[in-house]
Amino acid sequence: MDLVVAHLAENIGLEPAIMRVMGRLRIVLQDAIEGGNPADMALVLGPGGTEARLE
């Protein structure tokens, strides 16, 4: 989770990144369980990402 926040914060800032990851914790945890890449997850959660298809 921390790595996803770190990657996402590069684009939207730390506080918005924390809030976005916390708000979508189920998606992040499922991706982590499946061995997902934190940088890829940050892209999905970022502005214009494709998070809607994951929910």
Jmol script that loads the backbone (N, CA, C; Angstrom):
load data "model"
ATOM      1  N   MET A   1       0.818  -1.176   0.000  1.00  0.00           N
ATOM      2  CA  MET A   1       0.000   0.000   0.000  1.00  0.00           C
ATOM      3  C   MET A   1       0.868   1.247   0.000  1.00  0.00           C
ATOM      4  N   ASP A   2       1.912   1.238   0.800  1.00  0.00           N
ATOM      5  CA  ASP A   2       2.807   2.394   0.860  1.00  0.00           C
ATOM      6  C   ASP A   2       3.454   2.687  -0.484  1.00  0.00           C
ATOM      7  N   LEU A   3       3.835   1.636  -1.191  1.00  0.00           N
ATOM      8  CA  LEU A   3       4.473   1.838  -2.492  1.00  0.00           C
ATOM      9  C   LEU A   3       3.492   2.401  -3.511  1.00  0.00           C
ATOM     10  N   VAL A   4       2.243   1.974  -3.438  1.00  0.00           N
ATOM     11  CA  VAL A   4       1.225   2.519  -4.344  1.00  0.00           C
ATOM     12  C   VAL A   4       1.040   3.999  -4.060  1.00  0.00           C
ATOM     13  N   VAL A   5       0.940   4.361  -2.767  1.00  0.00           N
ATOM     14  CA  VAL A   5       0.812   5.773  -2.389  1.00  0.00           C
ATOM     15  C   VAL A   5       2.003   6.566  -2.894  1.00  0.00           C
ATOM     16  N   ALA A   6       3.197   6.035  -2.713  1.00  0.00           N
ATOM     17  CA  ALA A   6       4.404   6.748  -3.140  1.00  0.00           C
ATOM     18  C   ALA A   6       4.388   7.014  -4.641  1.00  0.00           C
ATOM     19  N   HIS A   7       4.023   6.019  -5.411  1.00  0.00           N
ATOM     20  CA  HIS A   7       3.970   6.205  -6.871  1.00  0.00           C
ATOM     21  C   HIS A   7       2.871   7.187  -7.264  1.00  0.00           C
ATOM     22  N   LEU A   8       1.708   7.063  -6.656  1.00  0.00           N
ATOM     23  CA  LEU A   8       0.584   7.928  -6.986  1.00  0.00           C
ATOM     24  C   LEU A   8       0.853   9.371  -6.565  1.00  0.00           C
ATOM     25  N   ALA A   9       1.540   9.551  -5.455  1.00  0.00           N
ATOM     26  CA  ALA A   9       1.845  10.893  -4.950  1.00  0.00           C
ATOM     27  C   ALA A   9       2.695  11.701  -5.924  1.00  0.00           C
ATOM     28  N   GLU A  10       3.455  11.028  -6.764  1.00  0.00           N
ATOM     29  CA  GLU A  10       4.267  11.727  -7.763  1.00  0.00           C
ATOM     30  C   GLU A  10       3.385  12.533  -8.717  1.00  0.00           C
ATOM     31  N   ASN A  11       2.156  12.073  -8.934  1.00  0.00           N
ATOM     32  CA  ASN A  11       1.259  12.729  -9.878  1.00  0.00           C
ATOM     33  C   ASN A  11       0.217  13.621  -9.233  1.00  0.00           C
ATOM     34  N   ILE A  12      -0.265  13.248  -8.042  1.00  0.00           N
ATOM     35  CA  ILE A  12      -1.374  14.013  -7.468  1.00  0.00           C
ATOM     36  C   ILE A  12      -1.092  14.570  -6.078  1.00  0.00           C
ATOM     37  N   GLY A  13       0.095  14.342  -5.535  1.00  0.00           N
ATOM     38  CA  GLY A  13       0.425  14.834  -4.205  1.00  0.00           C
ATOM     39  C   GLY A  13       0.162  13.778  -3.143  1.00  0.00           C
ATOM     40  N   LEU A  14       0.801  13.947  -1.996  1.00  0.00           N
ATOM     41  CA  LEU A  14       0.759  12.916  -0.966  1.00  0.00           C
ATOM     42  C   LEU A  14      -0.628  12.741  -0.346  1.00  0.00           C
ATOM     43  N   GLU A  15      -1.223  13.819   0.130  1.00  0.00           N
ATOM     44  CA  GLU A  15      -2.517  13.670   0.800  1.00  0.00           C
ATOM     45  C   GLU A  15      -3.607  13.121  -0.127  1.00  0.00           C
ATOM     46  N   PRO A  16      -3.745  13.661  -1.355  1.00  0.00           N
ATOM     47  CA  PRO A  16      -4.740  13.063  -2.254  1.00  0.00           C
ATOM     48  C   PRO A  16      -4.442  11.594  -2.575  1.00  0.00           C
ATOM     49  N   ALA A  17      -3.156  11.246  -2.667  1.00  0.00           N
ATOM     50  CA  ALA A  17      -2.789   9.856  -2.948  1.00  0.00           C
ATOM     51  C   ALA A  17      -3.200   8.947  -1.794  1.00  0.00           C
ATOM     52  N   ILE A  18      -2.952   9.372  -0.572  1.00  0.00           N
ATOM     53  CA  ILE A  18      -3.349   8.580   0.595  1.00  0.00           C
ATOM     54  C   ILE A  18      -4.856   8.379   0.606  1.00  0.00           C
ATOM     55  N   MET A  19      -5.598   9.449   0.384  1.00  0.00           N
ATOM     56  CA  MET A  19      -7.056   9.363   0.413  1.00  0.00           C
ATOM     57  C   MET A  19      -7.593   8.452  -0.696  1.00  0.00           C
ATOM     58  N   ARG A  20      -7.002   8.536  -1.883  1.00  0.00           N
ATOM     59  CA  ARG A  20      -7.467   7.707  -2.987  1.00  0.00           C
ATOM     60  C   ARG A  20      -7.183   6.232  -2.724  1.00  0.00           C
ATOM     61  N   VAL A  21      -5.986   5.923  -2.234  1.00  0.00           N
ATOM     62  CA  VAL A  21      -5.643   4.524  -1.947  1.00  0.00           C
ATOM     63  C   VAL A  21      -6.513   3.992  -0.808  1.00  0.00           C
ATOM     64  N   MET A  22      -6.709   4.770   0.241  1.00  0.00           N
ATOM     65  CA  MET A  22      -7.559   4.323   1.350  1.00  0.00           C
ATOM     66  C   MET A  22      -8.992   4.106   0.885  1.00  0.00           C
ATOM     67  N   GLY A  23      -9.487   4.966   0.017  1.00  0.00           N
ATOM     68  CA  GLY A  23     -10.839   4.829  -0.489  1.00  0.00           C
ATOM     69  C   GLY A  23     -11.024   3.616  -1.386  1.00  0.00           C
ATOM     70  N   ARG A  24      -9.949   3.107  -1.904  1.00  0.00           N
ATOM     71  CA  ARG A  24     -10.016   1.955  -2.811  1.00  0.00           C
ATOM     72  C   ARG A  24      -9.168   0.806  -2.284  1.00  0.00           C
ATOM     73  N   LEU A  25      -9.159   0.689  -0.974  1.00  0.00           N
ATOM     74  CA  LEU A  25      -8.300  -0.281  -0.306  1.00  0.00           C
ATOM     75  C   LEU A  25      -8.550  -1.709  -0.777  1.00  0.00           C
ATOM     76  N   ARG A  26      -9.796  -2.068  -1.023  1.00  0.00           N
ATOM     77  CA  ARG A  26     -10.104  -3.429  -1.473  1.00  0.00           C
ATOM     78  C   ARG A  26      -9.375  -3.762  -2.766  1.00  0.00           C
ATOM     79  N   ILE A  27      -9.358  -2.821  -3.696  1.00  0.00           N
ATOM     80  CA  ILE A  27      -8.691  -3.030  -4.980  1.00  0.00           C
ATOM     81  C   ILE A  27      -7.183  -3.183  -4.773  1.00  0.00           C
ATOM     82  N   VAL A  28      -6.617  -2.306  -3.947  1.00  0.00           N
ATOM     83  CA  VAL A  28      -5.173  -2.340  -3.705  1.00  0.00           C
ATOM     84  C   VAL A  28      -4.780  -3.645  -3.016  1.00  0.00           C
ATOM     85  N   LEU A  29      -5.540  -4.059  -2.009  1.00  0.00           N
ATOM     86  CA  LEU A  29      -5.216  -5.299  -1.304  1.00  0.00           C
ATOM     87  C   LEU A  29      -5.337  -6.516  -2.216  1.00  0.00           C
ATOM     88  N   GLN A  30      -6.367  -6.557  -3.033  1.00  0.00           N
ATOM     89  CA  GLN A  30      -6.519  -7.682  -3.956  1.00  0.00           C
ATOM     90  C   GLN A  30      -5.350  -7.736  -4.933  1.00  0.00           C
ATOM     91  N   ASP A  31      -4.938  -6.581  -5.428  1.00  0.00           N
ATOM     92  CA  ASP A  31      -3.807  -6.543  -6.351  1.00  0.00           C
ATOM     93  C   ASP A  31      -2.529  -6.998  -5.651  1.00  0.00           C
ATOM     94  N   ALA A  32      -2.342  -6.581  -4.395  1.00  0.00           N
ATOM     95  CA  ALA A  32      -1.151  -6.988  -3.639  1.00  0.00           C
ATOM     96  C   ALA A  32      -1.137  -8.497  -3.420  1.00  0.00           C
ATOM     97  N   ILE A  33      -2.293  -9.067  -3.096  1.00  0.00           N
ATOM     98  CA  ILE A  33      -2.394 -10.516  -2.895  1.00  0.00           C
ATOM     99  C   ILE A  33      -2.016 -11.262  -4.167  1.00  0.00           C
ATOM    100  N   GLU A  34      -2.378 -10.691  -5.302  1.00  0.00           N
ATOM    101  CA  GLU A  34      -2.088 -11.326  -6.586  1.00  0.00           C
ATOM    102  C   GLU A  34      -0.697 -10.997  -7.108  1.00  0.00           C
ATOM    103  N   GLY A  35       0.099 -10.266  -6.319  1.00  0.00           N
ATOM    104  CA  GLY A  35       1.469  -9.951  -6.709  1.00  0.00           C
ATOM    105  C   GLY A  35       1.587  -8.810  -7.698  1.00  0.00           C
ATOM    106  N   GLY A  36       0.621  -7.907  -7.672  1.00  0.00           N
ATOM    107  CA  GLY A  36       0.623  -6.778  -8.606  1.00  0.00           C
ATOM    108  C   GLY A  36       1.779  -5.813  -8.394  1.00  0.00           C
ATOM    109  N   ASN A  37       2.065  -5.059  -9.422  1.00  0.00           N
ATOM    110  CA  ASN A  37       3.131  -4.063  -9.407  1.00  0.00           C
ATOM    111  C   ASN A  37       2.575  -2.749  -8.847  1.00  0.00           C
ATOM    112  N   PRO A  38       3.189  -2.182  -7.777  1.00  0.00           N
ATOM    113  CA  PRO A  38       2.691  -0.937  -7.196  1.00  0.00           C
ATOM    114  C   PRO A  38       2.637   0.223  -8.191  1.00  0.00           C
ATOM    115  N   ALA A  39       3.586   0.301  -9.104  1.00  0.00           N
ATOM    116  CA  ALA A  39       3.585   1.383 -10.092  1.00  0.00           C
ATOM    117  C   ALA A  39       2.387   1.248 -11.029  1.00  0.00           C
ATOM    118  N   ASP A  40       2.058   0.019 -11.424  1.00  0.00           N
ATOM    119  CA  ASP A  40       0.894  -0.208 -12.278  1.00  0.00           C
ATOM    120  C   ASP A  40      -0.395   0.124 -11.537  1.00  0.00           C
ATOM    121  N   MET A  41      -0.455  -0.240 -10.269  1.00  0.00           N
ATOM    122  CA  MET A  41      -1.648   0.048  -9.475  1.00  0.00           C
ATOM    123  C   MET A  41      -1.837   1.552  -9.320  1.00  0.00           C
ATOM    124  N   ALA A  42      -0.747   2.285  -9.137  1.00  0.00           N
ATOM    125  CA  ALA A  42      -0.825   3.744  -9.028  1.00  0.00           C
ATOM    126  C   ALA A  42      -1.367   4.339 -10.321  1.00  0.00           C
ATOM    127  N   LEU A  43      -0.968   3.792 -11.458  1.00  0.00           N
ATOM    128  CA  LEU A  43      -1.492   4.282 -12.735  1.00  0.00           C
ATOM    129  C   LEU A  43      -2.994   4.051 -12.840  1.00  0.00           C
ATOM    130  N   VAL A  44      -3.446   2.898 -12.391  1.00  0.00           N
ATOM    131  CA  VAL A  44      -4.871   2.577 -12.444  1.00  0.00           C
ATOM    132  C   VAL A  44      -5.667   3.520 -11.539  1.00  0.00           C
ATOM    133  N   LEU A  45      -5.125   3.847 -10.374  1.00  0.00           N
ATOM    134  CA  LEU A  45      -5.825   4.709  -9.425  1.00  0.00           C
ATOM    135  C   LEU A  45      -5.667   6.190  -9.731  1.00  0.00           C
ATOM    136  N   GLY A  46      -4.729   6.523 -10.595  1.00  0.00           N
ATOM    137  CA  GLY A  46      -4.459   7.919 -10.902  1.00  0.00           C
ATOM    138  C   GLY A  46      -5.527   8.557 -11.773  1.00  0.00           C
ATOM    139  N   PRO A  47      -5.423   9.861 -11.944  1.00  0.00           N
ATOM    140  CA  PRO A  47      -6.372  10.579 -12.796  1.00  0.00           C
ATOM    141  C   PRO A  47      -6.396   9.973 -14.204  1.00  0.00           C
ATOM    142  N   GLY A  48      -7.590   9.686 -14.682  1.00  0.00           N
ATOM    143  CA  GLY A  48      -7.722   9.082 -16.005  1.00  0.00           C
ATOM    144  C   GLY A  48      -7.434   7.601 -16.032  1.00  0.00           C
ATOM    145  N   GLY A  49      -7.221   7.001 -14.840  1.00  0.00           N
ATOM    146  CA  GLY A  49      -6.944   5.570 -14.763  1.00  0.00           C
ATOM    147  C   GLY A  49      -8.176   4.756 -15.107  1.00  0.00           C
ATOM    148  N   THR A  50      -8.026   3.464 -15.063  1.00  0.00           N
ATOM    149  CA  THR A  50      -9.109   2.569 -15.464  1.00  0.00           C
ATOM    150  C   THR A  50      -9.692   1.837 -14.265  1.00  0.00           C
ATOM    151  N   GLU A  51      -9.698   2.459 -13.085  1.00  0.00           N
ATOM    152  CA  GLU A  51     -10.150   1.785 -11.878  1.00  0.00           C
ATOM    153  C   GLU A  51     -11.586   1.274 -11.997  1.00  0.00           C
ATOM    154  N   ALA A  52     -12.417   1.937 -12.770  1.00  0.00           N
ATOM    155  CA  ALA A  52     -13.826   1.546 -12.871  1.00  0.00           C
ATOM    156  C   ALA A  52     -13.970   0.120 -13.373  1.00  0.00           C
ATOM    157  N   ARG A  53     -13.080  -0.314 -14.236  1.00  0.00           N
ATOM    158  CA  ARG A  53     -13.186  -1.681 -14.762  1.00  0.00           C
ATOM    159  C   ARG A  53     -12.762  -2.713 -13.733  1.00  0.00           C
ATOM    160  N   LEU A  54     -12.045  -2.297 -12.690  1.00  0.00           N
ATOM    161  CA  LEU A  54     -11.595  -3.233 -11.669  1.00  0.00           C
ATOM    162  C   LEU A  54     -12.633  -3.447 -10.585  1.00  0.00           C
ATOM    163  N   GLU A  55     -13.601  -2.566 -10.439  1.00  0.00           N
ATOM    164  CA  GLU A  55     -14.562  -2.654  -9.346  1.00  0.00           C
ATOM    165  C   GLU A  55     -15.729  -3.538  -9.698  1.00  0.00           C
TER     166      GLU A  55
END
end "model"
wireframe off; spacefill off
backbone 0.3
color backbone group
